[in-house]
C-alpha cells in the first residue's frame, strides 16, 4: 500500500510526533540502492539535514502543504527523502539520490533541520 498525500489542513489539536512512520512500497523497493525501511525510520527520527517544501511564489496551494524533502548524507549516501506529515503518522513517499544541485531558492521554502521541524510547520 502506497502513501496517500492529502491537501487537507491539519487541525490545531494535531499533536503527532515522529513515533509512527510508514514507508511506502515505492520507498521500500529502493532499499537495494539506498536505505532500508528501518534505516529510513531511523533517519527521520534521529538525523538532521536540510528540510524544505516545494513552494511557488505566484500560485497558492500549487503544492501540498504537508509534503517535505529531507536532504542530507545518511549512512554514507547523499539522499533526498520525500515525506508527508499526515494526521497520525509520517509517510515516507520515496527516496532518491540528490538529483538537483540546490533545494534553495524561490521554489523551495526552508523549514528546518529535522522532521520534527516539518511537523511543527505543518501544524502552524
C-alpha positions in Angstrom: 0.0 0.0 0.0 1.5 3.4 -1.0 1.5 6.6 1.0 -1.5 8.8 0.4 -0.9 12.5 0.0 -3.5 14.8 1.3 -4.1 18.5 0.8 -6.3 18.9 3.8 -5.4 21.3 6.6 -4.3 19.7 9.8 -6.4 20.6 12.9 -4.9 22.8 15.6 -5.1 20.0 18.1 -2.7 18.0 15.9 -0.1 16.6 18.3 1.5 14.0 16.1 5.2 13.1 16.7 7.6 11.1 14.6 6.9 8.0 16.6 4.8 6.4 13.9 6.5 6.3 10.4 5.1 4.4 7.5 7.3 3.6 4.5 5.6 3.4 1.1 6.1 0.5 -1.2 7.9 2.8 -3.6 10.5 3.9 -1.0 10.9 0.3 0.3 11.6 -1.0 -3.2 14.6 1.2 -3.5 16.3 -0.4 -0.4 18.7 -2.3 -2.7 20.1 1.1 -3.9 19.5 3.4 -0.9 18.2 2.8 2.6 16.1 0.0 4.1 12.8 0.9 5.7 14.4 0.6 9.1 17.2 3.0 8.2 14.6 5.4 6.7 12.7 5.4 10.0 16.0 6.0 12.0 16.9 8.9 9.7 13.6 10.5 10.1 13.6 10.2 13.8 17.2 10.9 14.7 19.1 12.6 11.9 19.4 16.2 10.7 19.6 17.6 7.2 18.1 20.4 5.1 14.3 20.2 5.4 12.2 22.1 2.8 9.0 22.1 0.9 8.2 23.0 -2.7 6.5 26.4 -3.0 5.5 28.7 -5.8 5.7 32.5 -5.1 3.0 33.1 -7.7 0.5 30.2 -7.0 -1.1 29.5 -3.6 -1.8 25.8 -2.9 0.1 24.6 -6.0 1.9 22.1 -3.9 0.7 20.0 -1.0 1.2 21.8 2.4 2.1 18.5 4.1 4.9 17.3 1.7 8.6 17.9 2.5 12.0 16.9 1.5 14.9 16.0 3.8 18.2 16.3 2.1 21.5 15.1 3.6 24.1 12.4 3.8 22.7 9.4 5.6 24.6 6.1 6.0 27.2 7.5 3.6 24.7 8.2 0.8 23.8 11.7 -0.4 20.0 11.4 -0.5 16.7 13.3 -0.8 13.9 11.7 1.2 10.4 12.9 0.3 7.8 12.5 3.1 4.4 13.7 4.1 3.0 14.7 7.5 -0.3 13.0 7.9 -2.8 13.4 10.7 -1.4 10.4 12.7 1.9 9.5 11.2 4.8 10.5 8.9 4.6 8.8 5.5 7.9 8.2 3.5 6.9 8.7 -0.1 10.2 8.0 -1.8 14.0 8.2 -1.6 16.4 9.2 -4.3 19.9 10.4 -5.0 20.3 14.1 -4.9 19.4 14.9 -8.5 19.2 18.7 -8.1 22.1 21.0 -7.4 20.0 23.0 -5.0 16.8 22.9 -3.0 17.2 26.5 -2.1 15.7 29.4 -4.0 12.3 30.8 -4.8 10.6 27.4 -5.4 11.7 25.9 -2.1 10.8 27.1 1.4 13.3 26.2 4.1 11.5 24.6 7.1 14.3 23.5 9.4 16.8 20.7 10.1 14.7 17.9 11.3 11.5 16.0 10.6 10.1 17.5 13.8 10.6 20.9 12.3 8.3 19.8 9.4 5.7 18.5 11.9 5.7 21.9 13.6 5.5 23.7 10.2 2.5 21.5 9.2 0.8 22.3 12.5 1.2 26.1 12.1 
